[in-house]
Amino acid sequence: MKAREQARLQFESRNAGKPLHELLALEAERGLARLPEPSPGDIFLDFEADPFVEEGGLEYLLGYVTLDGKQEPKYAPTWALDRRTERRMFESFIDMVMKRREQFPDLHIYHFSSYEPGALKRLMGRYATREEEIDRLLRAGVFVDVFRVVKQALRAGIETYSLKALEVFYSFNRETALQDARHNLSHLECALELNETANIPAAVFQTIEAYNREDCISTLRLRDWLEEIRHRLVLDGANIERPQLEPGDPSEDIDERRKRALALMERLLQGVTDNPPERSSEGQAKWLLAHMLEWHRREDKVSWWEYYRLCELTDEDLLDEPSAIAGLEFVKRMGGTAKCPIDRYRFQPQDTQVR
């Protein structure tokens, strides 16, 4: 049904000579109901990254746009061409967000698709820093995925729901040619992978910055377009709830345990440099021990993040999700114990990575 309706709208768009879109039925906590009240403190975030740099990849550019009550977006880029600057980039961004929340407690961080919060989680785990802040932002519901809002709110007569493809609906015109951006991205990423960044021309950085800036502004304009659609529906009598920010505070037990671990970690790392080649054998041992204190808790978070992500998907979305099996039907109990039963289920054919 979903594929058929998508094909129909693409066919109608082709006959009309322009992309068409149609709204889906309103649902609680989905689609337009996922749009929070706009705040003058809102942040529109975008990363540029290379997954093939060293082990685990490198987030080499973090860019974001703010408005602060002004009409013209203000863009702030931060570059990271190695691990040390990547950590500083991550820490400075999270520190900025937490400080900004003091001024704008109702702010949200808008992003397109799940990459940006995923990148922040990876950086938190990689450097074992700003964990409490990331947890607080996640628990409070600060991150807003406008891609998910689009997919749940409307159907568009385009082949892909990428940010660039959607821009035709809100008349966003880019100044940076995508072909030039791709060429410069390839140039930089090749240099990063070969560790030959010393002689990269300034024009490469300027083009990538311009491309990243336009991604951030496009995310802002997409949010505004969705708000316009929501506003028209409300004027027509629709009741669309706004999601509310949660407190984001951890439980007292977790907070106390975390404080004890951080105090011990700080003592172990006293006098230990952040640069691995400069560490003595004793310094390296202290560094490893300090980061082992919370290792299991950090690893558990990854599983819980994935669990909550899957819980937010609809039955239809789960059919296309390789990390899950959808439509399970109980057949019979095969054995086991009362506490650990062994059951048999059946389900319709679907692609899955579950083993």
C-alpha positions as CSV (number, residue, x, y, z in Angstrom):
1,M,0.0,0.0,0.0
2,K,2.7,2.5,1.0
3,A,4.8,1.8,-2.2
4,R,1.7,1.9,-4.4
5,E,0.6,5.3,-3.1
6,Q,4.2,6.7,-3.4
7,A,4.3,5.5,-7.0
8,R,0.9,7.0,-7.7
9,L,2.0,10.4,-6.5
10,Q,5.3,10.3,-8.4
11,F,3.3,9.5,-11.6
12,E,0.9,12.4,-10.9
13,S,3.8,14.7,-10.3
14,R,5.4,13.7,-13.6
15,N,2.1,14.4,-15.5
16,A,1.7,17.7,-13.7
17,G,5.3,18.8,-14.6
18,K,6.1,19.6,-11.0
19,P,6.5,17.8,-7.7
20,L,3.3,17.4,-5.7
21,H,2.7,16.5,-2.1
22,E,-0.2,15.4,0.0
23,L,-0.7,15.3,3.8
24,L,-1.2,12.1,5.6
25,A,-3.8,11.5,8.4
26,L,-2.9,13.3,11.6
27,E,-1.7,11.0,14.4
28,A,-0.8,11.7,18.0
29,E,2.9,12.1,18.7
30,R,3.7,11.6,15.0
31,G,4.4,13.8,12.0
32,L,3.4,17.4,12.7
33,A,2.7,16.5,16.3
34,R,6.4,16.1,16.7
35,L,7.1,19.8,16.0
36,P,7.8,21.7,19.2
37,E,6.9,25.3,19.7
38,P,9.6,27.4,17.9
39,S,12.0,29.1,20.2
40,P,14.4,32.1,19.4
41,G,17.2,29.8,20.8
42,D,16.7,26.9,18.4
43,I,19.8,25.4,16.8
44,F,20.0,23.8,13.3
45,L,22.8,21.3,13.2
46,D,24.7,19.5,10.5
47,F,27.9,17.4,10.4
48,E,30.4,16.6,7.7
49,A,32.3,13.4,8.3
50,D,34.5,10.8,6.8
51,P,33.9,7.2,8.0
52,F,37.2,5.9,6.7
53,V,39.6,8.1,8.7
54,E,41.6,5.9,11.1
55,E,39.4,3.6,13.1
56,G,35.8,4.8,13.6
57,G,36.0,7.8,11.2
58,L,36.3,11.5,11.8
59,E,33.6,14.2,12.3
60,Y,35.7,16.9,10.6
61,L,33.1,19.8,10.4
62,L,30.4,20.7,12.8
63,G,28.2,23.6,11.6
64,Y,25.1,25.1,13.1
65,V,22.8,28.0,12.5
66,T,20.9,30.1,15.1
67,L,18.5,33.0,14.7
68,D,18.4,34.7,18.2
69,G,15.2,36.5,17.2
70,K,16.8,37.9,14.0
71,Q,15.7,37.2,10.4
72,E,19.2,36.5,9.0
73,P,20.6,33.1,10.2
74,K,23.9,33.2,12.0
75,Y,26.3,30.3,10.9
76,A,29.0,28.9,13.2
77,P,31.4,26.3,11.8
78,T,34.1,24.4,13.7
79,W,36.7,22.3,12.0
80,A,38.5,19.2,13.3
81,L,41.3,17.6,11.2
82,D,42.5,15.2,14.0
83,R,41.4,13.5,17.2
84,R,42.5,16.3,19.5
85,T,40.5,19.0,17.6
86,E,37.6,16.7,17.2
87,R,37.3,16.3,20.9
88,R,37.6,20.1,21.5
89,M,34.9,20.7,18.7
90,F,32.5,18.2,20.5
91,E,33.1,19.6,23.9
92,S,32.8,23.3,22.9
93,F,29.5,22.6,21.0
94,I,27.9,20.7,24.0
95,D,29.1,23.5,26.4
96,M,27.6,26.1,24.1
97,V,24.3,24.2,24.0
98,M,24.1,23.8,27.8
99,K,24.9,27.5,28.4
100,R,22.4,28.5,25.7
101,R,19.7,26.5,27.4
102,E,20.1,28.7,30.5
103,Q,19.1,31.7,28.3
104,F,16.6,29.7,26.2
105,P,15.3,26.8,28.3
106,D,12.8,25.9,25.5
107,L,15.4,25.5,22.7
108,H,15.6,22.5,20.5
109,I,18.3,21.1,18.2
110,Y,16.9,20.4,14.7
111,H,18.6,18.0,12.4
112,F,17.8,16.1,9.2
113,S,17.9,12.3,9.8
114,S,19.4,10.5,12.7
115,Y,23.1,11.1,11.9
116,E,23.7,14.2,14.1
117,P,22.5,12.8,17.5
118,G,24.2,9.5,16.6
119,A,27.5,11.4,15.9
120,L,27.2,13.2,19.3
121,K,26.7,9.9,21.0
122,R,29.7,8.4,19.3
123,L,31.9,11.3,20.3
124,M,30.7,11.1,23.8
125,G,31.6,7.4,24.0
126,R,34.9,7.9,22.1
127,Y,36.2,10.6,24.5
128,A,34.3,9.6,27.7
129,T,33.3,13.3,28.1
130,R,30.1,15.3,28.4
131,E,28.1,12.2,29.1
132,E,25.8,13.8,31.7
133,E,25.1,16.6,29.3
134,I,24.3,14.3,26.4
135,D,22.1,12.2,28.6
136,R,20.2,15.2,29.8
137,L,19.6,16.5,26.3
138,L,18.3,13.1,25.2
139,R,16.1,12.6,28.2
140,A,14.6,16.1,27.8
141,G,13.7,15.5,24.1
142,V,15.8,18.4,22.8
143,F,16.7,16.8,19.4
144,V,14.1,17.1,16.6
145,D,14.5,15.0,13.5
146,V,12.7,17.0,10.7
147,F,13.2,14.1,8.3
148,R,11.1,11.9,10.5
149,V,8.5,14.7,10.7
150,V,8.3,14.8,6.9
151,K,8.0,11.1,6.5
152,Q,5.2,10.8,9.0
153,A,3.4,14.0,8.0
154,L,3.2,13.9,4.2
155,R,3.8,12.0,1.0
156,A,5.9,13.7,-1.7
157,G,6.0,13.0,-5.4
158,I,9.8,12.7,-5.5
159,E,12.1,9.7,-5.9
160,T,14.0,10.3,-2.7
161,Y,13.2,12.2,0.5
162,S,16.7,13.7,0.8
163,L,17.1,17.3,2.0
164,K,18.1,18.4,-1.5
165,A,15.1,16.8,-3.1
166,L,12.7,18.3,-0.6
167,E,14.0,21.9,-1.2
168,V,11.8,22.3,-4.2
169,F,8.7,22.4,-1.9
170,Y,10.0,25.4,0.1
171,S,11.8,27.2,-2.7
172,F,15.3,26.9,-1.3
173,N,18.0,27.9,-3.8
174,R,21.6,26.9,-3.2
175,E,24.5,29.2,-4.2
176,T,27.1,26.4,-3.9
177,A,26.9,24.0,-6.8
178,L,26.5,20.4,-5.5
179,Q,29.0,19.1,-8.1
180,D,31.7,21.6,-6.7
181,A,30.8,20.6,-3.2
182,R,31.2,16.9,-3.9
183,H,34.5,17.5,-5.6
184,N,35.9,19.5,-2.7
185,L,34.5,17.0,-0.2
186,S,36.3,14.2,-2.0
187,H,39.5,16.2,-2.1
188,L,39.5,16.9,1.7
189,E,38.5,13.3,2.6
190,C,41.2,11.8,0.5
191,A,43.7,14.1,2.3
192,L,42.3,13.1,5.7
193,E,42.5,9.4,5.0
194,L,46.1,9.8,3.8
195,N,47.0,12.1,6.7
196,E,48.1,14.8,4.2
197,T,46.1,17.8,5.3
198,A,49.0,20.4,5.5
199,N,48.6,21.7,1.9
200,I,44.9,21.6,1.4
201,P,43.9,24.8,-0.5
202,A,41.8,27.4,1.4
203,A,39.2,27.2,-1.4
204,V,38.4,23.6,-0.4
205,F,37.5,24.6,3.1
206,Q,35.6,27.6,1.9
207,T,33.4,25.6,-0.5
208,I,32.7,22.8,2.1
209,E,31.8,25.5,4.7
210,A,29.4,27.1,2.3
211,Y,27.8,23.7,1.5
212,N,27.5,22.9,5.2
213,R,26.0,26.3,5.9
214,E,23.4,25.8,3.2
215,D,22.5,22.4,4.7
216,C,21.9,24.1,8.1
217,I,19.8,26.9,6.6
218,S,17.9,24.4,4.5
219,T,17.0,22.5,7.6
220,L,15.7,25.7,9.2
221,R,13.6,26.5,6.1
222,L,12.2,23.0,6.0
223,R,11.2,23.4,9.7
224,D,9.5,26.7,8.8
225,W,7.7,25.1,5.8
226,L,6.4,22.4,8.1
227,E,5.3,25.0,10.6
228,E,3.3,26.8,7.9
229,I,1.5,23.5,7.0
230,R,0.7,23.0,10.6
231,H,-0.5,26.6,11.0
232,R,-2.9,26.2,8.1
233,L,-4.3,22.9,9.5
234,V,-4.8,24.5,12.9
235,L,-6.7,27.5,11.3
236,D,-8.9,24.9,9.6
237,G,-9.8,23.4,13.0
238,A,-7.3,20.6,13.4
239,N,-6.1,19.8,16.9
240,I,-2.3,19.2,16.8
241,E,-0.5,18.9,20.1
242,R,3.0,20.2,20.7
243,P,5.6,17.8,22.3
244,Q,6.7,19.1,25.7
245,L,10.3,19.2,27.0
246,E,11.0,16.7,29.8
247,P,13.1,17.7,32.8
248,G,16.0,15.6,31.7
249,D,17.3,15.0,35.2
250,P,18.8,11.6,36.0
251,S,17.6,9.5,39.0
252,E,19.3,10.2,42.3
253,D,21.0,6.8,42.3
254,I,22.5,7.2,38.9
255,D,23.6,10.8,39.6
256,E,25.4,9.8,42.9
257,R,27.1,6.9,41.3
258,R,28.2,9.0,38.4
259,K,29.6,11.7,40.7
260,R,31.7,9.1,42.5
261,A,33.1,7.7,39.3
262,L,33.9,11.1,37.9
263,A,35.8,12.0,41.1
264,L,37.9,8.9,40.9
265,M,38.4,9.4,37.2
266,E,39.7,13.0,37.8
267,R,42.2,11.7,40.4
268,L,43.5,9.0,38.1
269,L,43.9,11.4,35.1
270,Q,45.6,14.2,37.1
271,G,48.8,15.0,35.3
272,V,48.1,12.6,32.4
273,T,48.3,14.2,28.9
274,D,45.5,13.8,26.4
275,N,48.0,13.0,23.6
276,P,48.8,9.2,23.6
277,P,52.3,9.5,22.2
278,E,53.3,11.8,25.1
279,R,52.1,9.4,27.8
280,S,54.4,7.4,30.0
281,S,53.6,3.7,30.7
282,E,52.2,4.6,34.0
283,G,50.2,7.5,32.5
284,Q,48.8,5.1,29.9
285,A,47.8,2.6,32.6
286,K,46.0,5.3,34.6
287,W,44.3,6.6,31.4
288,L,43.0,3.0,30.6
289,L,41.9,2.4,34.2
290,A,40.1,5.8,34.4
291,H,38.1,5.1,31.2
292,M,37.2,1.6,32.3
293,L,35.3,2.9,35.3
294,E,32.2,3.8,33.2
295,W,32.9,1.5,30.2
296,H,30.1,-1.0,30.8
297,R,27.5,1.8,31.5
298,R,28.5,3.5,28.3
299,E,28.2,0.3,26.3
300,D,24.8,-0.4,27.9
301,K,23.6,3.0,26.7
302,V,24.1,2.0,23.1
303,S,21.7,-0.9,23.4
304,W,19.1,1.2,25.2
305,W,19.3,4.0,22.6
306,E,18.7,1.4,19.9
307,Y,15.8,-0.1,21.9
308,Y,14.1,3.3,22.3
309,R,14.7,4.1,18.6
310,L,12.9,0.9,17.5
311,C,10.1,1.5,20.0
312,E,9.3,4.8,18.2
313,L,8.8,3.1,14.8
314,T,5.4,2.0,13.5
315,D,4.6,-1.6,12.5
316,E,5.0,-0.5,8.8
317,D,8.3,1.1,9.5
318,L,9.5,-1.9,11.4
319,L,9.0,-4.1,8.3
320,D,11.7,-2.0,6.5
321,E,14.0,-1.9,9.6
322,P,16.8,-4.5,9.3
323,S,17.5,-4.3,13.0
324,A,14.1,-5.7,13.9
325,I,11.6,-8.4,13.1
326,A,8.0,-7.1,12.6
327,G,4.7,-8.8,12.7
328,L,5.5,-11.6,15.1
329,E,2.7,-14.1,15.7
330,F,2.8,-16.5,18.6
331,V,2.6,-20.2,17.5
332,K,3.2,-22.2,20.7
333,R,5.5,-22.8,23.6
334,M,8.3,-25.2,22.9
335,G,9.8,-25.6,26.3
336,G,12.1,-23.8,28.7
337,T,11.1,-22.7,32.2
338,A,8.6,-20.3,33.6
339,K,11.3,-17.6,34.0
340,C,13.0,-18.4,30.7
341,P,10.4,-19.9,28.2
342,I,11.2,-21.0,24.7
343,D,8.5,-19.9,22.3
344,R,7.9,-20.3,18.5
345,Y,6.7,-17.3,16.5
346,R,6.0,-16.8,12.8
347,F,6.4,-13.7,10.7
348,Q,6.1,-12.6,7.1
349,P,9.2,-12.5,4.9
350,Q,11.3,-9.4,5.4
351,D,15.0,-8.4,5.2
352,T,16.6,-8.5,8.6
353,Q,20.1,-8.5,10.2
354,V,18.8,-10.2,13.4
355,R,20.7,-13.4,14.0
